[in-house]
Amino acid sequence: MRIGTASSSLVLNRCFSIFAREPSLSTAVVRRSLAISTTRPTAFTSVRGKCWCSTTTTTTRPVVVADDKNYGDKQVISVTPALYNYILSNVREPQILRQLREETASMRGSQMQVSPDQAQLLAMLVQIMGAQRCIEVGVYTGYSSLAIALALSESGYLVACERDAKSLDVAKKYYELAGVVHKVDVRHGLAADTLKSLILNGEACSYDFAFVDAEKKMNQEYFEMLMQLVRTGGVIVIDNVLWHGKVADPMVNDTKTVSIRNFNQRLMEDDRVSISMVPIGDGMTICRKR
Ligand SMILES: C[S@@+](CC[C@H](N)C(=O)[O-])C[C@H]1O[C@@H](n2cnc3c(N)ncnc32)[C@H](O)[C@@H]1O
């Protein structure tokens, strides 16, 4: 398999765009990724994976194959910018979500918003489950919560936890515009306090679905409280479980990366839930309470 200039530059572009979005990504990591990309773009995508970019045709076909031979030669798709644009062009994003995304784009922290394909998956899960009672931890300007609220039936209910009043103002404006304000119970304050108050209020085992997308170091604490609040068969989705790929790089050991890595490991060992780690956006793990 030949590695050509076109595919190398795609990989390089991806490295640069990751760096632009994530200033905390250490230059050492980026430099190593770049060096690997130009000569052998194999180690860039994951620790266990290889990325082979075919240039024998005009189409780039980047795939990942596990290093462990016991997985055979199973090829898994690796998303390039072109492929990601294609995925986005296949998302049915409601007009109101698009408007919110475009308004948020110029705001500080806009990179925190879930991607349209992630929001669509969250909405799909809510619909598949017929969820009625939901919780979101980390609202920001409301993109994911609005996607969830739109997917809920008229009698559906979403507790939306956020500590930042300014971004909540944007979210509330869009709940109004979208006609879902009656479904959303906005809780301004620390999410842990809100979750504790729901438990104290006797709401244990009464929620169907929860989405966690706030302070990453708090994931385990949020998860434990949500395990109390969600019914058996209910679902808890955690965002950013791949943390820009840093969880799979043994050279990266900053506090946030280590806490996400530890959280992922604990989920792996937690037989109270069935789990599925999905490489969408920055990675989401879907947990179903047994
Ligand atoms: C990644 S953003 C959420 C993005 C949102 N899900 C979306 O798709 O637009 C994380 C949000 O969590 C909020 N947050 C962080 N720590 C929090 C806490 N302890 N309690 C409540 N909100 C918190 C931040 O203010 C921020 O708006």
Ligand as a Chemical Component Dictionary entry (heavy atoms), coordinates in Angstrom:
data_LIG
# 
_chem_comp.id                   LIG 
_chem_comp.type                 NON-POLYMER 
_chem_comp.pdbx_formal_charge   0 
_chem_comp.three_letter_code    LIG 
# 
loop_
_chem_comp_atom.comp_id 
_chem_comp_atom.atom_id 
_chem_comp_atom.alt_atom_id 
_chem_comp_atom.type_symbol 
_chem_comp_atom.charge 
_chem_comp_atom.model_Cartn_x 
_chem_comp_atom.model_Cartn_y 
_chem_comp_atom.model_Cartn_z 
_chem_comp_atom.pdbx_ordinal 
LIG C1  C1  C 0  -19.057 20.984 26.979 1  
LIG S1  S1  S 1  -20.128 22.255 27.518 2  
LIG C2  C2  C 0  -21.714 21.597 27.217 3  
LIG C3  C3  C 0  -22.057 21.642 25.759 4  
LIG C4  C4  C 0  -23.499 21.300 25.498 5  
LIG N1  N1  N 0  -23.796 19.929 25.863 6  
LIG C5  C5  C 0  -23.802 21.536 24.029 7  
LIG O1  O1  O 0  -23.871 20.576 23.258 8  
LIG O2  O2  O -1 -23.915 22.703 23.635 9  
LIG C6  C6  C 0  -19.939 22.095 29.238 10 
LIG C7  C7  C 0  -20.825 23.033 30.041 11 
LIG O3  O3  O 0  -20.847 22.530 31.380 12 
LIG C8  C8  C 0  -20.890 23.627 32.249 13 
LIG N2  N2  N 0  -20.377 23.177 33.538 14 
LIG C9  C9  C 0  -19.099 22.851 33.856 15 
LIG N3  N3  N 0  -19.025 22.478 35.124 16 
LIG C10 C10 C 0  -20.271 22.559 35.640 17 
LIG C11 C11 C 0  -20.834 22.309 36.916 18 
LIG N4  N4  N 0  -20.071 21.879 37.915 19 
LIG N5  N5  N 0  -22.144 22.479 37.075 20 
LIG C12 C12 C 0  -22.932 22.905 36.051 21 
LIG N6  N6  N 0  -22.462 23.175 34.829 22 
LIG C13 C13 C 0  -21.149 23.006 34.617 23 
LIG C14 C14 C 0  -20.025 24.691 31.598 24 
LIG O4  O4  O 0  -20.373 25.976 32.062 25 
LIG C15 C15 C 0  -20.327 24.468 30.127 26 
LIG O5  O5  O 0  -21.316 25.345 29.669 27 
# 
loop_
_chem_comp_bond.comp_id 
_chem_comp_bond.atom_id_1 
_chem_comp_bond.atom_id_2 
_chem_comp_bond.value_order 
_chem_comp_bond.pdbx_ordinal 
LIG C1  S1  SING 1  
LIG S1  C2  SING 2  
LIG S1  C6  SING 3  
LIG C2  C3  SING 4  
LIG C3  C4  SING 5  
LIG C4  N1  SING 6  
LIG C4  C5  SING 7  
LIG C5  O1  DOUB 8  
LIG C5  O2  SING 9  
LIG C6  C7  SING 10 
LIG C7  O3  SING 11 
LIG C7  C15 SING 12 
LIG O3  C8  SING 13 
LIG C8  N2  SING 14 
LIG C8  C14 SING 15 
LIG N2  C9  SING 16 
LIG N2  C13 SING 17 
LIG C9  N3  DOUB 18 
LIG N3  C10 SING 19 
LIG C10 C11 SING 20 
LIG C10 C13 DOUB 21 
LIG C11 N4  SING 22 
LIG C11 N5  DOUB 23 
LIG N5  C12 SING 24 
LIG C12 N6  DOUB 25 
LIG N6  C13 SING 26 
LIG C14 O4  SING 27 
LIG C14 C15 SING 28 
LIG C15 O5  SING 29 
# 
